[in-house]
Amino acid sequence: MAPTPSASAAAPTPSATPSAAAPSPSASAEPVPQSIEQQRKAVEQKVGAAAWAAASGLQAPADLTADPSLADKLKPFGTLSPQEIAVLPVEMQFNVPTITCAQLDKRPAASIKDEKQKAVACESGAKYLLDVAKVLGTDVDDANAVLDQTSSWVVSLNFTGKGQEKWTALTREAFNNEGQACDQTALGQDGKCRVAVVLDNEIVSSPEIQGVLTGDSQITGSFDNKSANELASQLRYGALPVTFNQAESQNVTATLGESQLRAGLLAAGIGMLLVIIYSFFYYRLLGSVIFLSLVLSALLVFGALVVLGRSIGFTLTLAGIAGMIVSLGVAADSFVIYFERLKDEIREGRSPRSAVPRAWIRARRTIISANAITLMSAVVLYIVSVGQVKGFAFALGLATVLDLVVVFLFRHPIMTMFARTRAFLSPRVSGLGRALPARSVEPGAARNPRVKEA
């Protein structure tokens, strides 16, 4: 027979379950420099001597409704962090009702380090006191989600040689109800013995044992494809030894983060201002095109950030600001390409007004290619990077796309409009400089009569 998982019927009141537990080794965090005794002493000082003495004297889960005064004494335990809860004795974690599953579920993954110690875990909001682990995750050879003969999803379990012996002994103990009653709640109700599968302090499955299992086993229940594969993956990979070593740690206060963000925005503003000043100095009238285009791009970027922030919670970081500053250089390059191509067309003999559309056609391909390369680089960087570099790549790609929008929908149309003005024909005003002849006259324009000495 295959074990069938059953939902916990325990109420929020604590429930005692002396049934065997099978916690798998979990990922371990950086070792805490203080000893367990030192940490417990710190927690004792935090909750107070009266609360600690009351908790230490509990031999079973306390019923606060029967003794209201005990609730006030144990109230400080509800303010402890998950890290502080993890250093408490196992019996205290279970017996103190003000220690909730919300705290227990967030304990560090390495808080259960010894499989020979009892453990406290939660399922469906109820606490369970689990016996020492009789079968470890390393004893599981394989686990797969399969369809049984009734076309229902089940999880098939295969054990190693020694693992099968341990599993058979565990199922015999649970099925024969050896020792204390199984699944006893605060109300005194008894149920079938169950085996708890624990991963990172949380019960991921608690199937009822319906027989002594001497071979491969199946966990049946109300599984679908997704839930069956999820449980199979937890059973298959939950015992992988994973250790995280802290390479770098940095705390940034809210005030410091705000000041750094303001400094980044100030740097972006200064960079834009310098580009605008240089563009007016070098291109004069054409510098106004650069100014208006950059302002429009900035407004579009700001609007996009607001929309992304409200829809997906996007946050502007220093890395994102750096990406936008880099995009200023990309935008400035597209201006230079367009304007220098315009000068080349005029030097080749075209009139200023006819040179504008011709220069746009020839510069457009180069502008698109340059922006496409930048965009592809941003996409690749976003895919392969982690952390703040993703913010840099995302901001760079977003600003590049919006720059292309401004180029096609604003810059070229406004250049066509400027080409019709008289100021555009002036070398000193337009910024075209020596590319224009001393006096530009459009073909077919009427010449003023001149008088000279015969």
C-alpha positions as CSV (number, residue, x, y, z in Angstrom):
1,M,0.0,0.0,0.0
2,A,1.2,3.5,-0.7
3,P,1.2,6.2,2.0
4,T,-1.4,8.9,1.4
5,P,-0.8,12.5,2.5
6,S,-3.5,13.9,4.8
7,A,-4.1,17.5,5.7
8,S,-3.3,18.5,9.3
9,A,-6.5,18.8,11.4
10,A,-4.7,20.6,14.2
11,A,-6.1,23.9,15.2
12,P,-3.8,26.9,15.9
13,T,-3.4,25.5,19.4
14,P,-0.1,23.6,19.6
15,S,-0.3,19.9,18.7
16,A,2.1,17.1,19.8
17,T,3.3,14.7,17.2
18,P,5.9,12.2,18.4
19,S,5.8,10.5,15.0
20,A,9.1,10.1,13.2
21,A,10.5,12.9,11.1
22,A,12.8,12.7,8.1
23,P,14.5,16.1,7.7
24,S,16.8,16.4,4.7
25,P,20.0,18.3,5.1
26,S,19.4,21.9,4.1
27,A,21.5,24.8,2.8
28,S,23.6,26.2,5.5
29,A,24.4,29.9,6.0
30,E,27.5,31.5,7.4
31,P,28.4,30.1,10.8
32,V,27.3,32.4,13.7
33,P,30.4,33.5,15.7
34,Q,28.6,33.2,19.1
35,S,27.9,29.8,20.7
36,I,24.4,28.5,21.2
37,E,24.7,29.1,24.9
38,Q,25.7,32.7,24.4
39,Q,22.8,33.3,22.0
40,R,20.3,31.7,24.4
41,K,21.6,33.9,27.2
42,A,21.0,36.9,25.1
43,V,17.5,35.8,24.3
44,E,16.8,35.1,28.0
45,Q,17.9,38.7,28.8
46,K,15.6,40.0,26.1
47,V,12.4,38.2,27.2
48,G,13.1,38.6,30.9
49,A,13.7,36.2,33.7
50,A,10.0,35.7,34.4
51,A,9.1,34.8,30.8
52,W,12.1,32.5,30.5
53,A,11.2,30.7,33.8
54,A,7.6,30.3,32.7
55,A,8.6,28.8,29.4
56,S,11.2,26.5,30.9
57,G,8.6,25.1,33.3
58,L,6.3,24.0,30.5
59,Q,6.1,20.2,30.0
60,A,3.5,20.3,27.3
61,P,1.9,22.9,25.0
62,A,0.3,25.5,27.2
63,D,-3.4,26.3,27.1
64,L,-3.6,30.1,27.4
65,T,-7.4,30.0,27.8
66,A,-7.1,28.0,31.0
67,D,-4.4,30.3,32.5
68,P,-4.8,33.9,31.1
69,S,-2.0,35.1,33.4
70,L,0.5,32.8,31.5
71,A,-0.3,34.7,28.3
72,D,1.2,37.9,29.7
73,K,4.3,36.1,30.9
74,L,4.9,34.4,27.5
75,K,4.1,37.4,25.4
76,P,7.8,38.5,24.9
77,F,8.4,35.3,22.9
78,G,6.1,36.6,20.2
79,T,8.5,39.5,19.6
80,L,11.6,37.4,18.9
81,S,13.1,37.2,15.5
82,P,13.3,33.8,13.6
83,Q,17.1,33.8,14.2
84,E,16.5,34.1,17.9
85,I,13.7,31.5,17.9
86,A,16.1,29.0,16.2
87,V,18.5,29.0,19.2
88,L,15.8,28.1,21.8
89,P,15.5,24.5,23.0
90,V,13.2,22.4,20.8
91,E,10.7,21.8,23.6
92,M,10.4,25.5,24.3
93,Q,9.8,26.3,20.6
94,F,7.0,23.7,20.7
95,N,5.4,24.3,24.1
96,V,5.3,28.1,24.1
97,P,2.1,29.1,22.2
98,T,3.2,32.7,21.6
99,I,5.9,31.3,19.3
100,T,4.0,31.1,16.0
101,C,4.6,29.3,12.7
102,A,5.2,32.7,11.1
103,Q,8.4,32.8,13.2
104,L,9.3,29.1,12.9
105,D,9.0,29.0,9.1
106,K,11.5,31.9,8.7
107,R,14.2,30.3,10.9
108,P,17.6,30.0,9.1
109,A,17.8,27.0,6.9
110,A,20.7,25.6,9.0
111,S,18.9,25.7,12.3
112,I,18.4,22.0,12.2
113,K,22.0,20.8,11.9
114,D,21.9,17.4,13.7
115,E,19.6,14.7,12.4
116,K,19.7,13.0,15.8
117,Q,17.9,15.9,17.5
118,K,14.2,16.5,17.7
119,A,12.8,19.3,15.6
120,V,9.8,21.6,15.5
121,A,8.1,22.2,12.1
122,C,4.8,23.6,10.9
123,E,2.2,22.4,8.5
124,S,-1.0,24.3,7.6
125,G,-0.3,26.7,10.5
126,A,0.0,24.0,13.2
127,K,3.2,23.2,15.1
128,Y,4.5,19.6,15.3
129,L,7.2,18.2,17.5
130,L,9.1,15.7,15.3
131,D,11.1,12.8,16.5
132,V,14.8,12.3,15.4
133,A,15.3,11.7,11.7
134,K,15.1,8.0,10.9
135,V,15.6,8.4,7.1
136,L,17.7,11.2,5.6
137,G,17.5,12.8,2.2
138,T,20.7,11.1,1.2
139,D,18.9,7.7,1.6
140,V,16.5,8.6,-1.3
141,D,17.9,7.3,-4.5
142,D,15.3,8.9,-6.8
143,A,11.9,10.4,-6.8
144,N,9.6,10.9,-9.8
145,A,6.1,12.1,-10.6
146,V,4.3,9.4,-12.5
147,L,0.7,8.4,-13.4
148,D,-0.6,5.3,-11.7
149,Q,-3.1,2.7,-13.1
150,T,-6.0,5.0,-12.4
151,S,-4.3,7.9,-14.3
152,S,-3.8,9.8,-11.1
153,W,-0.5,11.6,-10.3
154,V,1.6,10.0,-7.7
155,V,5.2,10.4,-6.5
156,S,7.3,7.3,-6.8
157,L,10.1,6.8,-4.3
158,N,13.2,4.7,-4.7
159,F,15.7,4.2,-1.9
160,T,19.3,3.2,-1.6
161,G,20.2,-0.2,-0.1
162,K,20.6,1.1,3.5
163,G,18.0,3.7,2.9
164,Q,15.4,0.9,2.1
165,E,16.2,-0.8,5.4
166,K,15.7,2.5,7.3
167,W,12.5,3.2,5.4
168,T,11.1,-0.3,6.1
169,A,11.9,0.0,9.8
170,L,10.3,3.5,10.0
171,T,7.1,2.4,8.2
172,R,6.9,-0.7,10.5
173,E,7.2,1.5,13.6
174,A,4.7,4.0,12.3
175,F,2.1,1.4,11.0
176,N,2.3,-0.7,14.2
177,N,1.8,2.5,16.2
178,E,4.8,1.7,18.4
179,G,5.5,3.9,21.4
180,Q,3.3,6.9,22.0
181,A,0.0,7.8,20.2
182,C,0.5,9.4,16.9
183,D,-0.8,12.8,15.8
184,Q,-2.2,13.8,19.2
185,T,-3.6,17.3,19.3
186,A,-4.4,19.5,22.2
187,L,-7.9,18.1,22.2
188,G,-6.6,14.6,22.6
189,Q,-7.6,13.3,19.2
190,D,-5.5,10.5,17.8
191,G,-4.9,9.8,14.1
192,K,-2.9,7.4,12.0
193,C,0.8,7.7,12.3
194,R,2.4,9.9,9.7
195,V,5.9,10.5,8.5
196,A,6.9,14.1,8.1
197,V,9.2,15.1,5.2
198,V,11.0,18.3,6.4
199,L,13.0,20.6,4.2
200,D,14.4,23.9,5.5
201,N,12.3,23.7,8.7
202,E,9.1,23.2,6.8
203,I,7.0,20.1,6.4
204,V,6.6,19.6,2.7
205,S,4.7,16.4,3.0
206,S,3.2,14.3,5.8
207,P,1.8,11.0,4.4
208,E,0.0,8.5,6.5
209,I,1.7,5.2,6.7
210,Q,-0.8,2.5,5.5
211,G,1.5,-0.5,5.7
212,V,5.0,-1.9,6.2
213,L,6.7,-0.9,3.0
214,T,9.6,-3.2,2.0
215,G,10.2,-2.0,-1.5
216,D,9.7,1.1,-3.7
217,S,6.9,3.3,-2.4
218,Q,4.4,5.8,-3.7
219,I,2.9,8.9,-2.2
220,T,-0.6,9.3,-3.4
221,G,-3.1,12.2,-2.9
222,S,-4.8,15.0,-4.7
223,F,-1.8,15.7,-6.9
224,D,-1.7,17.4,-10.3
225,N,1.2,17.4,-12.7
226,K,2.7,20.5,-11.1
227,S,2.4,19.6,-7.4
228,A,3.6,16.0,-8.0
229,N,6.7,17.2,-9.8
230,E,7.4,19.8,-7.2
231,L,7.3,17.3,-4.4
232,A,9.4,14.9,-6.4
233,S,12.0,17.6,-7.0
234,Q,12.1,18.4,-3.2
235,L,12.6,14.7,-2.4
236,R,15.2,14.2,-5.1
237,Y,17.3,17.3,-4.6
238,G,16.5,18.3,-1.0
239,A,19.6,16.5,0.3
240,L,22.1,18.2,-1.9
241,P,24.9,19.6,0.3
242,V,24.9,23.4,-0.4
243,T,26.9,25.9,1.6
244,F,26.8,29.6,1.2
245,N,29.9,31.6,2.1
246,Q,29.4,35.3,2.5
247,A,31.8,37.1,0.2
248,E,30.7,40.7,0.9
249,S,28.2,42.4,3.2
250,Q,27.2,46.1,3.0
251,N,24.6,48.0,4.9
252,V,23.2,51.1,3.3
253,T,20.9,53.3,5.4
254,A,17.9,54.9,3.9
255,T,19.5,58.4,4.3
256,L,22.7,57.2,2.6
257,G,20.8,55.6,-0.2
258,E,18.7,58.7,-0.8
259,S,21.8,60.9,-0.9
260,Q,23.6,58.6,-3.3
261,L,20.5,58.6,-5.5
262,R,20.4,62.4,-5.5
263,A,24.1,62.5,-6.3
264,G,23.5,60.2,-9.3
265,L,20.6,62.3,-10.6
266,L,22.8,65.4,-10.2
267,A,25.6,63.8,-12.2
268,A,23.1,62.9,-14.9
269,G,21.8,66.4,-15.0
270,I,25.3,67.9,-15.2
271,G,26.1,65.5,-18.0
272,M,23.1,66.5,-20.0
273,L,23.8,70.2,-19.3
274,L,27.4,69.9,-20.6
275,V,26.1,68.1,-23.8
276,I,23.6,70.9,-24.4
277,I,26.2,73.7,-23.8
278,Y,28.6,72.1,-26.2
279,S,25.9,71.6,-28.8
280,F,24.9,75.2,-28.7
281,F,28.6,76.3,-28.9
282,Y,29.4,74.0,-31.8
283,Y,26.1,73.7,-33.7
284,R,24.3,76.9,-32.7
285,L,20.8,76.7,-34.2
286,L,21.1,73.0,-34.6
287,G,21.9,72.9,-30.9
288,S,18.3,73.7,-30.2
289,V,17.3,70.5,-31.9
290,I,19.7,68.6,-29.6
291,F,18.3,70.4,-26.6
292,L,14.7,69.7,-27.4
293,S,15.4,66.1,-28.3
294,L,17.2,65.4,-25.0
295,V,14.4,67.1,-23.0
296,L,11.9,64.9,-24.8
297,S,13.9,61.8,-24.2
298,A,14.2,62.6,-20.5
299,L,10.5,63.1,-20.2
300,L,9.8,59.8,-22.0
301,V,12.3,58.0,-19.7
302,F,10.8,59.5,-16.6
303,G,7.3,58.5,-17.7
304,A,8.4,55.0,-18.5
305,L,10.0,54.7,-15.0
306,V,6.8,55.9,-13.4
307,V,4.7,53.3,-15.3
308,L,7.2,50.5,-14.6
309,G,7.4,51.5,-10.9
310,R,3.6,51.3,-10.5
311,S,3.1,48.2,-12.5
312,I,6.1,45.9,-11.7
313,G,7.7,47.7,-8.8
314,F,10.8,48.8,-10.7
315,T,13.1,50.9,-8.6
316,L,15.7,53.4,-10.0
317,T,19.1,52.6,-8.6
318,L,22.6,54.1,-9.0
319,A,23.3,51.5,-11.6
320,G,20.2,52.5,-13.5
321,I,21.3,56.1,-13.4
322,A,24.7,55.1,-14.8
323,G,23.0,53.4,-17.7
324,M,21.0,56.5,-18.5
325,I,24.2,58.6,-18.4
326,V,25.8,56.3,-20.9
327,S,22.7,56.6,-23.1
328,L,23.3,60.3,-23.3
329,G,26.5,59.6,-25.2
330,V,24.7,57.2,-27.5
331,A,22.1,60.0,-28.2
332,A,24.8,62.6,-28.8
333,D,26.6,60.3,-31.3
334,S,23.4,60.0,-33.3
335,F,23.2,63.9,-33.5
336,V,26.8,64.1,-34.6
337,I,26.2,61.4,-37.3
338,Y,23.2,63.3,-38.7
339,F,24.7,66.8,-38.6
340,E,28.0,65.8,-40.1
341,R,26.3,63.9,-42.9
342,L,24.3,67.1,-43.5
343,K,27.5,69.0,-43.9
344,D,28.9,66.5,-46.3
345,E,25.8,66.7,-48.5
346,I,26.1,70.5,-48.6
347,R,29.9,70.3,-49.5
348,E,29.0,68.0,-52.3
349,G,26.9,70.8,-53.9
350,R,23.4,70.3,-52.6
351,S,21.4,73.2,-51.3
352,P,20.8,73.2,-47.5
353,R,17.1,72.5,-47.8
354,S,17.5,69.5,-50.2
355,A,20.5,68.2,-48.2
356,V,18.3,67.6,-45.1
357,P,16.2,64.7,-46.4
358,R,19.2,63.3,-48.3
359,A,21.4,63.4,-45.2
360,W,18.6,61.7,-43.2
361,I,18.4,58.8,-45.6
362,R,22.1,58.2,-45.5
363,A,22.5,58.8,-41.7
364,R,19.5,56.7,-40.7
365,R,21.1,53.4,-41.4
366,T,24.2,54.3,-39.3
367,I,22.0,55.6,-36.4
368,I,19.9,52.4,-36.4
369,S,22.9,50.2,-36.5
370,A,24.6,52.0,-33.7
371,N,21.5,51.9,-31.5
372,A,20.9,48.2,-32.3
373,I,24.4,47.2,-31.2
374,T,23.9,49.1,-28.0
375,L,20.5,47.5,-27.4
376,M,21.8,44.0,-28.1
377,S,24.7,44.6,-25.7
378,A,22.2,45.7,-23.0
379,V,20.0,42.7,-23.6
380,V,23.0,40.2,-23.3
381,L,24.3,42.0,-20.2
382,Y,20.9,41.8,-18.6
383,I,20.6,38.1,-19.3
384,V,24.0,37.0,-18.1
385,S,24.4,39.5,-15.2
386,V,23.0,39.6,-11.7
387,G,22.3,42.2,-9.1
388,Q,22.8,45.9,-9.8
389,V,24.3,45.2,-13.3
390,K,20.8,44.2,-14.4
391,G,19.6,47.6,-13.5
392,F,22.3,49.2,-15.5
393,A,21.5,47.1,-18.5
394,F,17.8,47.6,-18.3
395,A,18.1,51.4,-18.0
396,L,20.6,51.5,-20.9
397,G,18.3,49.4,-23.1
398,L,15.2,51.5,-22.2
399,A,16.9,54.8,-22.9
400,T,18.3,53.4,-26.2
401,V,14.8,52.4,-27.4
402,L,13.3,55.7,-26.5
403,D,16.2,57.5,-28.3
404,L,15.2,55.7,-31.5
405,V,11.6,56.8,-31.0
406,V,12.7,60.5,-30.6
407,V,15.0,60.2,-33.6
408,F,12.2,59.1,-36.0
409,L,9.2,60.9,-34.6
410,F,10.8,64.2,-33.5
411,R,14.3,64.9,-34.7
412,H,13.9,64.4,-38.4
413,P,10.5,66.3,-38.6
414,I,11.9,69.3,-36.7
415,M,15.0,69.3,-38.9
416,T,12.7,69.5,-41.9
417,M,10.9,72.4,-40.4
418,F,14.2,74.3,-39.5
419,A,15.4,73.8,-43.1
420,R,12.6,76.1,-44.3
421,T,13.7,79.0,-42.1
422,R,16.0,81.8,-43.2
423,A,18.2,81.3,-40.2
424,F,19.1,77.8,-41.5
425,L,20.7,79.4,-44.5
426,S,23.1,81.5,-42.5
427,P,26.5,80.0,-41.8
428,R,26.9,82.0,-38.6
429,V,23.5,81.1,-37.2
430,S,22.7,77.6,-38.4
431,G,25.9,76.0,-37.2
432,L,26.7,74.5,-40.5
433,G,29.8,76.8,-40.7
434,R,32.1,76.5,-43.7
435,A,29.9,73.9,-45.3
436,L,27.6,76.7,-46.4
437,P,28.8,79.2,-49.1
438,A,29.1,82.8,-48.1
439,R,25.6,83.4,-49.5
440,S,23.2,80.5,-50.1
441,V,20.6,81.0,-52.7
442,E,18.0,78.3,-53.5
443,P,17.7,77.4,-57.2
444,G,15.1,79.4,-59.0
445,A,15.1,82.1,-56.3
446,A,14.8,85.7,-57.7
447,R,18.1,87.6,-57.6
448,N,18.1,91.3,-56.6
449,P,19.3,93.6,-59.5
450,R,22.8,95.1,-59.1
451,V,24.4,98.2,-60.5
452,K,28.1,98.5,-61.3
453,E,30.3,100.9,-63.1
454,A,30.5,100.5,-66.9
